[in-house]
C-alpha cells in the first residue's frame, strides 16, 4: 500500500487514540474549515457494512479485490480487521461554494475501521439519473500508527497515487492533503476539541444555503464597485450576503415548519452600513434598520430600504411587539441585550445575534478564565443568553416566572460590572413585555440604566490625530537608539539592533507615555503606523530595510504605498539615516529631497468609523 506521508505526533500525546477519531470527525463533518472552497457537506446516517455489501457496492470483482486489499493491508498485528466484522460506513455529499459541476453530485463513502484505527475515503460521482462512477484514482486512507502507545504517527495512503485527479475543489491535490490537512488533524487530535464549536450551518440544510448564497452573490456583487464607505467593499458586501443567505434560508425553513404564508418581519439593531437590511427588504421581508450614525451608503438604497438614525438604549421605548425577528449583526454593546429586548417585546419575537467585539451588558466583557481563548470565553458567555432564538423553552402562562429569572440574570451582570443604580431599575414584575409606557423615565422603563450607548460621533484614537511633530520626535528618538546599538564601520548599511516594545517605552518620558495611553494600542500602534521606518514583529521593534522585500511587506496586508502616493512623502532614511536610504531614488517609493517630491493624486483620507 503506497504510503505518501508519515507525520509524527508530539511526545506524550495523551489524547490518543480518542483524539484521532475526534479530529477525523471534524474533517468528515466540517471540511470547509480546512478547504475554503467548500460550503460544507450533507452526511447520511452511519451504518455498519460488511465485506459482502461492499463488494456489491463496488460491483466489479477486480476492483473489489483491489479495494478490499487496500482496506485490509497495513497496521500492526494487533490491528487486524476480522473477516466478519463490518466497517462503520457513511456517505457525505460535498457542497462547493461555487457550483462548477452542474447537476452532478460529488460524494464519498467513508469507512471507519476502529480496530486498525484508520479511515478510508471512496469518492464517487452521481449524475441526475442516479448513475454512479467510482473515482478509483482518488481512493485514499488516513491511519493512526502507534508503537507501544508511546510514539504515534499519522500515515496517508492512496490506492493509486499516480492516477490521482484534482480539480482543487471536491478533489484536493495530494500534496495539499499532506501539507495542509494532516498537520491540522495532528493538532486537532492533540487538542481533542472537535465538539467545542457547533457548525454554523447546523440549523440549515447546507445545500439550500449554498444555492441561495451563489444566487445572492451574483445579484448583489455590483455593490462592490459602487461602495462609498472607507471599509473594504468585498469583505462587507460578501459577508452581508452570507448573513442574509443564512437568515433567508432559516426563515424559509421556519415558514415551512410552522405553515406560515407571510414573510417574517425584522428589525436590525445597530445596522451599520444597512446592506443587510437592504438585501432582506429586496428579498421580500418587511423590516428596518436602526443605528446611532447614518452612513453615506444609506442614500443609495432608495426609499424601500428603511433606515433610522437613532441611539438605542435598552428600555420600554425600544421594544418591538409587532416584529417577528430582531437582528444583532456585529452589534457590539447591544449584543447581550438583544435576547432581552426580544423576550420583552413579545412572546413570539425571535432573535439572531452574530457577536463580534467583546461586550457585557454594562461595558466591556471582563475575562474570567485564562485557559480559554478570549473569543471562546466570550462565545461561552454569549451562549448563555443568545445566538439564535427560534422559540421559547417555556409556555406563555409562565411568562411572569421567566421574566423574574431574566431580570435576576441582568441584575447579576449589572452587579458584576460594578454598576450601581438607585431604585427598582430592572423590571421584575412580570407584566406584559410589550406595554409601552407614556413616561419613559419611570423606574420600570429604565431597565437599561447604566448601559452606555455609543456616541454619535466616534473619536478617532489610533494615533492618527496626534501632532505630527510629536510623532516625528518619538520616531527619531527610537530610531537613533536602534541605530546606535550596532557599529557603523561603513562596510554595509546599518540596520541597527532591536528592542522590545516595553524597552522602547523605557526610552520615553512619562508625559509622552501618558499621551500615548489615551490612544488605542498606545506606543505599539504608533510604531506600527510608522511602518516606513520600523518593523514590529513578535513584540520587538526593528529598523525596516526596504531592500528586503519580505521585511518591507511585514505587518501590512496590502502594498505599503499606494500608486497615487508614490514620492508624495519625504524618505525618512534619506533625511535622517547616517548612510541615507539604501535604495536608489528611482527604486524608492518616497522622495529623496524636495526635487523628488510630487503632489498627491489620492483623495483625502476619510476618518474610518467602526460599524455599530
VOGU-3710 file (C-alpha; in Angstrom, 3 decimals, decimal comma):
1> xxxxxxxxxx> 0,000/0,000/0,000  1,719/3,245/-1,133  2,489/5,490/1,849  2,632/9,170/0,973  3,357/10,720/4,353  4,311/9,746/7,877  3,630/12,626/10,300  4,755/12,225/13,921  2,724/13,382/16,892  4,275/15,428/19,702
11> xxxxxxxxxx> 5,710/13,362/22,531  3,299/12,244/25,253  0,121/12,882/23,275  -2,346/11,841/25,971  -5,484/12,374/23,906  -4,777/9,470/21,539  -6,330/7,384/20,136  -9,663/9,044/21,028  -8,405/12,384/19,769  -7,688/10,880/16,358
21> xxxxxxxxxx> -11,347/9,997/15,843  -12,442/13,410/17,095  -10,140/15,042/14,528  -11,387/12,715/11,786  -14,981/13,714/12,580  -14,102/17,375/12,102  -12,746/16,627/8,635  -15,732/14,428/7,759  -18,470/16,746/9,020  -16,854/20,185/8,539
31> xxxxxxxxxx> -14,316/20,003/5,690  -14,934/23,673/4,915  -12,874/24,696/7,964  -9,820/23,482/6,032  -10,913/23,510/2,386  -12,164/27,075/1,928  -13,657/26,248/-1,474  -16,334/24,126/0,176  -19,556/25,325/1,740  -19,946/22,116/3,711
41> xxxxxxxxxx> -21,262/18,569/3,343  -24,502/16,663/3,706  -23,899/13,410/5,566  -26,073/10,302/5,806  -26,580/8,346/8,993  -23,750/5,965/9,859  -24,367/2,251/9,483  -22,309/-0,907/9,572  -21,332/-2,503/6,266  -19,593/-5,854/5,771
51> xxxxxxxxxx> -17,408/-7,247/3,020  -20,311/-8,651/1,011  -22,187/-5,346/0,999  -19,014/-3,540/-0,010  -18,430/-5,966/-2,885  -21,979/-5,318/-4,123  -21,372/-1,583/-3,893  -18,169/-1,766/-5,925  -19,846/-4,050/-8,498  -16,579/-5,178/-10,094
61> xxxxxxxxxx> -14,663/-8,292/-8,945  -11,229/-6,914/-9,830  -11,964/-3,523/-8,304  -13,463/-5,162/-5,205  -10,312/-7,244/-4,744  -8,038/-4,212/-5,044  -10,111/-2,034/-2,735  -10,608/-4,715/-0,081  -6,895/-5,483/-0,137  -6,212/-1,780/0,274
71> xxxxxxxxxx> -8,589/-1,571/3,231  -7,162/-4,661/4,903  -3,442/-4,026/4,470  -1,138/-2,243/6,881  -1,401/-1,873/10,605  0,256/-3,760/13,417  -0,597/-7,404/14,186  -2,934/-6,217/16,926  -4,755/-4,019/14,422  -6,316/-6,598/12,119
81> xxxxxxxxxx> -9,814/-6,308/10,762  -11,761/-9,503/11,371  -13,247/-11,040/8,241  -16,821/-10,847/9,501  -16,537/-7,553/11,362  -18,233/-4,673/9,479  -16,903/-1,218/8,871  -18,745/1,829/10,170  -19,952/3,426/6,959  -21,442/6,781/5,976
91> xxxxxxxxxx> -21,793/8,799/2,784  -21,171/12,526/2,510  -22,181/14,774/-0,362  -19,659/17,539/-0,938  -21,157/21,001/-1,466  -18,807/23,570/-3,051  -19,163/27,308/-2,514  -19,418/27,810/-6,261  -21,186/25,065/-8,175  -18,908/24,123/-11,073
101> xxxxxxxxxx> -20,348/20,632/-11,522  -23,857/21,292/-12,853  -26,292/18,569/-11,763  -23,538/16,041/-10,981  -23,060/15,245/-7,281  -19,683/14,501/-5,738  -19,848/12,042/-2,866  -17,622/9,872/-0,713  -18,188/6,574/1,026  -16,383/6,844/4,362
111> xxxxxxxxxx> -15,314/3,633/6,076  -14,097/3,734/9,677  -12,049/0,769/10,871  -11,769/1,197/14,641  -9,679/-1,966/15,047  -6,968/-0,708/12,688  -7,528/2,938/13,675  -7,909/4,026/10,089  -10,484/5,831/7,976  -10,836/5,316/4,221
121> xxxxxxxxxx> -12,448/7,537/1,596  -14,001/6,124/-1,585  -15,041/9,106/-3,768  -17,646/8,711/-6,487  -19,832/10,829/-8,751  -23,579/10,542/-9,239  -25,422/12,092/-12,190  -29,026/13,303/-12,298  -30,168/9,865/-13,428  -28,646/8,147/-10,408
131> xxxxxxxxxx> -25,744/6,606/-12,342  -22,670/6,199/-10,152  -18,991/6,123/-11,139  -16,234/5,451/-8,629  -13,145/7,719/-8,715  -10,720/4,829/-8,291  -7,631/7,023/-8,570  -8,689/9,113/-5,567  -9,323/6,324/-3,064  -7,217/7,139/-0,006
141> xxxxxxxxxx> -6,833/6,382/3,658  -5,619/8,031/6,863  -4,257/5,728/9,558  -3,120/6,233/13,136  0,034/4,229/13,855  1,286/3,523/17,360  4,307/1,827/18,869  3,579/0,568/22,388  1,155/3,515/22,822  4,160/5,805/23,310
151> xxxxxxxxxx> 5,008/7,047/19,830  2,183/7,998/17,493  2,103/8,964/13,834  -0,402/9,630/11,053  0,058/7,919/7,705  -1,558/8,913/4,427  -2,059/6,157/1,844  -3,513/6,214/-1,679  -4,642/3,219/-3,728  -3,156/4,529/-6,995
161> xxxxxxxxxx> -1,363/7,843/-6,345  -0,147/8,064/-9,955  -3,769/8,212/-11,140  -4,841/10,879/-8,643  -7,152/13,534/-10,131  -7,500/17,035/-8,678  -9,810/19,918/-9,528  -8,925/21,938/-6,423  -12,486/21,797/-5,071  -14,082/18,416/-4,363
171> xxxxxxxxxx> -10,791/16,707/-5,200  -7,837/18,438/-3,492  -4,297/17,798/-4,591  -2,357/15,045/-2,848  0,341/17,473/-1,642  -2,439/19,567/-0,068  -3,611/16,570/1,947  -0,052/16,132/3,182  0,882/19,729/3,909  -2,457/21,225/4,979
181> xxxxxxxxxx> -4,882/18,555/6,136  -2,670/16,120/8,055  -0,939/18,760/10,236  -4,375/20,066/11,226  -5,542/16,558/12,064  -2,494/16,157/14,291  -3,263/19,431/16,067  -6,968/18,652/16,474  -6,205/15,138/17,701  -3,755/16,512/20,259
191> xxxxxxxxxx> -6,119/19,205/21,492  -9,165/16,909/21,212  -11,592/19,828/20,813  -13,749/18,617/17,947  -17,028/19,418/19,670  -16,020/22,824/21,026  -17,831/24,713/18,294  -21,000/23,619/16,562  -21,300/24,054/12,814  -22,627/27,482/11,872
201> xxxxxxxxxx> -24,911/25,723/9,399  -26,215/23,134/11,875  -29,725/24,661/11,801  -29,927/24,719/7,999  -29,853/22,353/5,030  -26,412/23,225/3,724  -27,312/22,519/0,087  -30,072/25,169/0,210  -27,684/27,637/1,806  -25,063/27,039/-0,878
211> xxxxxxxxxx> -27,524/27,505/-3,744  -29,035/30,701/-2,333  -25,625/32,153/-1,474  -24,476/31,753/-5,079  -27,677/33,417/-6,338  -27,435/36,380/-3,933  -23,716/36,831/-4,504  -24,342/37,187/-8,229  -27,296/39,503/-7,641  -25,531/41,934/-5,287
221> xxxxxxxxxx> -21,910/41,780/-6,463  -22,336/45,155/-8,222  -22,362/46,778/-4,765  -18,615/46,207/-4,580  -17,996/48,649/-7,443  -20,094/51,497/-6,013  -19,220/51,128/-2,320  -18,760/54,696/-0,967  -17,509/53,819/2,525  -13,842/53,608/3,569
231> xxxxxxxxxx> -14,344/49,970/4,633  -13,285/47,060/2,418  -16,193/46,543/-0,037  -15,526/42,882/-0,822  -15,376/41,947/2,849  -18,525/43,786/3,859  -20,639/43,052/0,774  -19,997/39,321/0,657  -20,152/38,977/4,444  -23,599/40,576/4,491
241> xxxxxxxxxx> -24,658/38,423/1,533  -23,654/35,351/3,572  -25,572/36,546/6,656  -28,627/37,414/4,554  -28,461/33,949/2,982  -28,399/32,320/6,399  -31,434/34,293/7,590  -33,428/33,808/4,389  -32,927/30,035/4,443  -33,624/29,908/8,197
251> xxxxxxxxxx> -36,833/31,869/7,723  -37,920/29,760/4,735  -37,463/26,627/6,860  -39,454/28,263/9,660  -42,343/29,126/7,305  -42,440/25,557/6,064  -42,250/24,116/9,579  -44,975/26,372/11,015  -47,130/26,636/7,903  -46,674/30,416/7,653
261> xxxxxxxxxx> -47,763/32,200/4,491  -46,360/35,696/5,047  -42,681/36,695/5,099  -41,188/37,323/8,538  -40,665/40,931/9,633  -37,420/42,105/11,214  -35,570/44,983/12,888  -31,768/45,163/12,609  -30,437/46,833/15,768  -27,118/48,525/15,069
271> xxxxxxxxxx> -27,452/48,054/11,310  -24,232/49,898/10,366  -23,987/50,286/6,597  -27,529/48,927/6,201  -26,691/46,457/3,436  -28,188/43,506/5,322  -31,435/45,456/5,733  -31,365/46,332/2,023  -30,924/42,703/0,931  -33,589/41,308/3,268
281> xxxxxxxxxx> -36,030/44,025/2,157  -35,311/43,353/-1,506  -35,958/39,656/-0,924  -39,458/40,399/0,341  -39,148/40,712/4,131  -40,628/43,857/5,723  -38,298/45,490/8,182  -35,977/48,318/9,067  -32,559/49,071/10,476  -31,587/51,402/13,325
291> xxxxxxxxxx> -28,123/52,775/14,014  -26,656/55,606/16,046  -24,941/57,060/12,981  -26,042/57,420/9,369  -23,683/56,096/6,681  -23,130/57,608/3,240  -24,319/54,460/1,519  -27,789/54,755/3,055  -28,816/57,274/0,386  -28,008/54,762/-2,375
301> xxxxxxxxxx> -30,552/52,158/-1,327  -33,744/54,011/-2,208  -36,980/54,612/-0,257  -37,902/50,915/0,159  -34,961/50,320/2,492  -35,983/51,818/5,852  -33,058/53,038/7,958  -33,285/55,205/11,085  -30,534/57,247/12,719  -31,171/56,836/16,434
311> xxxxxxxxxx> -29,265/55,864/19,581  -30,614/52,612/21,040  -30,888/52,300/24,822  -32,430/49,161/26,364  -35,749/50,450/27,701  -39,500/50,364/27,110  -39,003/52,777/24,192  -37,093/50,120/22,257  -39,468/47,183/22,290  -40,899/45,741/19,084
321> xxxxxxxxxx> -44,110/43,822/19,861  -45,146/43,513/16,218  -41,781/42,253/14,919  -41,010/38,605/14,211  -37,181/38,735/14,395  -34,610/41,059/15,963  -31,146/41,004/14,365  -27,850/41,910/16,007  -25,121/41,684/13,359  -21,853/42,841/14,973
331> xxxxxxxxxx> -23,993/44,974/17,267  -21,206/45,474/19,830  -22,555/46,818/23,159  -26,114/45,802/22,222  -25,143/42,150/21,674  -26,172/40,643/25,058  -29,222/42,909/25,284  -30,913/41,744/22,083  -32,337/38,495/23,549  -33,687/40,533/26,489
341> xxxxxxxxxx> -35,262/43,090/24,147  -36,769/40,263/22,078  -38,120/38,483/25,168  -39,744/41,668/26,474  -41,100/42,702/23,078  -43,467/39,744/22,797  -43,679/36,032/23,482  -43,422/35,384/19,727  -40,418/37,618/18,998  -37,321/35,674/17,881
351> xxxxxxxxxx> -33,728/36,874/17,513  -30,458/36,282/15,672  -27,147/37,545/17,083  -23,724/37,435/15,429  -21,179/38,526/18,088  -18,052/40,473/17,254  -16,442/42,778/19,828  -16,450/41,701/23,474  -19,243/43,473/25,371  -21,145/42,597/28,537
361> xxxxxxxxxx> -24,485/44,198/29,481  -22,858/47,250/31,056  -19,492/47,670/29,381  -16,548/45,699/28,054  -16,582/41,990/28,840  -14,079/41,094/31,544  -12,245/37,789/31,113  -12,649/35,177/33,842  -10,799/32,096/32,537  -7,231/32,222/31,259
371> xxxxxxxxxx> -7,374/28,622/29,999  -9,677/29,595/27,119  -9,057/31,942/24,232  -10,706/35,337/24,621  -13,093/34,629/21,757  -14,072/31,159/23,059  -14,718/32,535/26,539  -16,883/35,333/25,138  -18,821/32,903/22,930  -19,472/30,761/26,026
381> xxxxxxxxxx> -20,822/33,848/27,803  -22,941/34,899/24,850  -24,284/31,349/24,522  -25,809/31,788/27,983  -28,125/34,442/26,609  -28,228/34,307/22,847  -27,160/33,331/19,337  -30,286/32,142/17,528  -33,564/32,176/19,470  -36,219/30,364/17,419
391> xxxxxxxxxx> -38,667/29,525/20,200  -39,204/29,737/23,951  -38,442/26,891/26,328  -41,466/27,778/28,445  -45,186/28,278/27,806  -46,920/31,667/27,599  -48,641/31,330/31,023  -45,150/31,004/32,578  -44,032/34,399/31,241  -44,087/36,066/34,678
401> xxxxxxxxxx> -41,775/33,451/36,185  -39,465/33,630/33,152  -39,321/37,412/33,476  -38,270/37,072/37,109  -35,326/34,832/36,071  -34,469/37,176/33,222  -34,449/40,231/35,481  -32,327/38,420/38,059  -29,743/37,487/35,405  -29,497/41,042/34,038
411> xxxxxxxxxx> -29,190/42,356/37,595  -26,330/39,914/38,242  -24,452/41,250/35,201  -25,037/44,783/36,484  -23,507/43,842/39,837  -20,595/42,051/38,148  -19,836/45,213/36,164  -19,830/47,390/39,289  -22,839/49,461/38,174  -24,917/50,978/40,993
421> xxxxxxxxxx> -28,425/52,161/40,142  -30,892/53,669/42,611  -34,379/52,199/42,832  -36,011/49,320/41,028  -34,432/49,917/37,649  -34,845/46,434/36,253  -38,385/45,296/35,629  -39,192/42,260/37,685  -42,966/42,387/37,972  -43,632/40,014/35,079
431> xxxxxxxxxx> -46,027/42,436/33,375  -46,752/42,140/29,669  -43,453/42,796/27,915  -44,947/44,864/25,107  -46,709/47,548/27,151  -45,091/50,824/26,043  -45,154/53,455/28,797  -46,023/57,086/28,115  -43,451/58,258/30,648  -40,177/56,545/29,774
441> xxxxxxxxxx> -38,464/57,975/32,866  -40,330/55,767/35,334  -38,078/53,285/37,148  -39,627/50,282/35,432  -38,899/51,701/31,992  -35,181/52,295/32,679  -34,099/48,680/32,960  -31,049/49,538/30,839  -29,799/52,120/33,349  -26,003/52,012/33,379
451> xxxxxxxxxx> -25,826/50,966/29,725  -23,507/53,197/27,696  -24,623/53,658/24,066  -22,037/54,627/21,504  -21,530/58,328/20,795  -22,993/59,616/17,556  -19,558/60,931/16,572  -16,837/58,413/17,352  -13,462/59,648/18,478  -10,503/58,510/16,383
461> xxxxxxxxxx> -7,897/57,103/18,776  -5,457/55,237/16,530  -2,605/57,746/16,950  -3,556/59,343/13,615  -4,697/62,563/15,320  -1,515/63,062/17,345  0,531/66,186/16,422  2,963/65,466/13,588  5,960/66,909/15,420  5,148/64,741/18,469
471> xxxxxxxxxx> 5,111/61,554/16,353  8,254/62,590/14,452  10,056/63,190/17,742  9,205/59,729/19,097  10,194/58,063/15,811  13,544/59,875/15,650  14,418/59,081/19,246  13,628/55,354/18,951  15,363/55,032/15,577  18,548/56,713/16,828
481> xxxxxxxxxx> 18,741/54,295/19,761  18,274/51,289/17,466  20,927/52,567/15,060  23,322/53,179/17,940  23,112/49,531/19,033  25,378/48,374/16,147  28,721/49,700/14,963  28,792/51,686/11,731  32,013/50,642/10,028  30,886/51,817/6,593
491> xxxxxxxxxx> 31,012/48,313/5,120  27,256/47,861/4,978  24,094/49,839/5,533  23,377/49,971/9,258  20,172/48,072/10,096  20,558/48,768/13,810  19,559/46,459/16,643  16,198/45,578/18,152  14,252/46,376/21,312  11,092/45,008/22,874
501> xxxxxxxxxx> 8,131/47,391/22,944  8,480/47,626/26,731  12,162/48,555/26,328  11,172/51,255/23,837  8,674/52,578/26,395  11,563/52,927/28,841  13,208/55,429/26,470  10,273/57,854/26,645  9,202/60,429/29,244  6,130/59,807/31,414
511> xxxxxxxxxx> 4,321/62,727/29,794  4,788/61,129/26,369  3,628/57,722/27,607  0,544/59,240/29,271  -0,454/60,847/25,981  0,024/57,556/24,122  -2,059/55,638/26,664  -5,090/57,649/25,577  -4,758/56,161/22,085  -5,960/52,668/21,119
521> xxxxxxxxxx> -2,883/50,459/21,073  -0,675/53,203/22,500  3,029/53,077/21,706  2,828/49,872/19,661  0,213/51,434/17,354  2,412/54,484/16,818  5,383/52,264/15,921  3,316/50,148/13,519  1,813/53,259/11,925  5,395/54,432/11,287
531> xxxxxxxxxx> 5,991/51,402/9,044  8,240/53,383/6,694  10,837/53,378/9,497  10,025/50,429/11,761  9,193/46,749/11,521  7,338/45,360/14,568  7,369/41,574/14,843  6,865/39,301/17,846  6,729/42,249/20,211  10,127/43,582/19,070
541> xxxxxxxxxx> 10,961/46,705/17,085  13,466/46,756/14,203  14,647/49,284/11,640  12,989/48,421/8,331  15,295/47,600/5,427  13,412/48,281/2,201  15,878/46,134/0,244  14,384/43,098/1,984  11,084/42,597/0,189  9,736/40,218/2,846
551> xxxxxxxxxx> 10,543/42,630/5,643  9,170/45,569/3,696  5,786/43,867/3,442  5,675/42,627/7,034  2,741/43,818/9,130  0,962/45,173/6,043  -1,953/43,432/4,351  -1,527/45,350/1,099  1,157/47,178/-0,830  2,765/49,636/1,662
561> xxxxxxxxxx> 2,475/52,661/-0,612  -0,460/53,131/-2,992  0,356/54,222/-6,575  -1,255/57,624/-6,023  1,038/58,246/-3,047  4,414/57,491/-4,690  7,002/60,179/-3,931  4,401/62,260/-2,064  6,227/61,974/1,286  9,881/62,513/2,174
571> xxxxxxxxxx> 12,047/59,452/2,655  12,866/59,242/6,370  16,099/57,350/5,717  17,307/59,859/3,101  16,783/62,664/5,629  17,821/61,002/8,917  19,869/57,818/8,465  23,675/58,398/8,670  24,116/56,439/5,417  20,898/57,740/3,894
581> xxxxxxxxxx> 18,444/55,448/2,068  19,722/52,020/0,974  17,679/52,296/-2,257  18,385/54,402/-5,311  15,926/57,253/-5,795  14,208/55,572/-8,768  13,538/52,455/-6,674  12,333/54,185/-3,507  8,636/54,924/-3,028  9,473/58,044/-1,016
591> xxxxxxxxxx> 11,020/61,334/-2,099  14,805/61,785/-1,930  14,899/65,527/-1,357  12,485/68,359/-2,302  13,165/67,974/-6,029  11,885/64,391/-5,936  8,627/65,282/-4,159  5,325/65,047/-6,075  1,789/66,247/-5,268  -0,583/63,521/-4,066
601> xxxxxxxxxx> -3,180/62,256/-6,546  -5,119/60,298/-3,944  -8,408/61,564/-2,487  -8,282/62,972/1,016  -8,181/60,258/3,641  -11,518/59,681/5,313  -11,942/59,073/9,007  -12,788/55,415/9,470  -15,805/54,684/11,659  -16,427/51,238/13,053
611> xx> -19,732/49,649/12,109  -22,188/49,836/15,008
//
